[in-house]
C-alpha cells in the first residue's frame, strides 16, 4: 500500500472516531476531498457547510454546490458577516483570523443544534509552517484539521482526489478574493466585485493560474497639483484637498501562461476589458503567479 493510501485509511479511521462532523466547505481541493471522504465514512452524520459572502466568487459557490450534488454529500449554505467587522475590513496581516473566527462562530451553534460532534476544516500537512492566521481561530473553537492530523500533503490530496474521480484534483489554488487586496488597504465588497469580474475575463480566455491583485493609487486634484506658490508650505497648500483614489490591476499568471497573454493581441483585449471594470492602469507581474505573494511584504518588513 502506498504512503498516500496509508494516510487515506488513517483519515477514514479518524473521521469514523468523530461519530459525526460538520466540514467547513469552500469548493477547493482540500475541502471537497474532506467532505467527500467524511460522507463516505459517516453518511448523513457528515454535513458540508459553505460560507457565502462577497469574498467568495459566484462561480465558485455555484460549482461547489453542483459538485456536492453530483457526489451526493449534503451541503448547507450559511451567510457570514465578516464585512460587518472593522477588524476584517481594515485588512491587517491577520485578516484571515477574523474571517475564520466569523465562520466558526456560525458553525458552532449549527453543530450544537443538530448534534454534530466535531467541526473540521481543510488545513493539510503542506500548510504547516505557512503564515495561516486562520489556524489560530480554529484552535480557539477546537476545530479539527483531520487532513493535517492524518499527515496528508496537498500533492497526496490531489492524487487521492483523482482516484476518487473528483474534478478538483487539478484545480488551481483558490484563496478568497480578499487576498487580492494588499494588507492595509481596506477590503470592500465593491473592490471584490471588480476583482471577481477581472479574473473572469482572464479565465474565460483560457488562463488557469490567475490572480488580479487590486491596488489603490491616491491621485491629488488639479487644484493640489497646480497650486500656486505658498510661502508657508514652500509652494503647496498647507492643507491639501482630499485625494482621489484610482485603482490599478496587477495580473499574476503562471509563468508558463505569460507568453499566451502576450500573443495574438490578448494583452490589448484584457487591458480594455479591465478598464471597463474600473481599473485605470493594468499591469502584468513579470515574476508570475506564486503562492503567498501577498505575504512577501511581511517578509521584507520583518526585522
Secondary structure, DSSP 8 states (H G I E B T S, - for coil): --HHHHHHHHHHHHHHHHSSEEEEE-SSHHHHHHHHHHHHHHGGGEEEEEEESTTS-HHHHHHHHHHHHHHT--EEEEE--GGG-HHHHTT-TTHHHHHHHHHHHHHHHHHHHTT--EEE----GGGTTS--THHHHHHHTT-B-HHHHTT--HHHHHHHHHHTT-GGGG------GGGGB-TTS---HHHHHHHHHHHHHHHHTT-SSEEEEEEEEEE--HHHHT----TTTTSS-SS----EEEEEEEEEE-HHHHHHHHSTTHHHHHHHHHHHHT-SEEEE-TT---TTGGGHHHHHH--
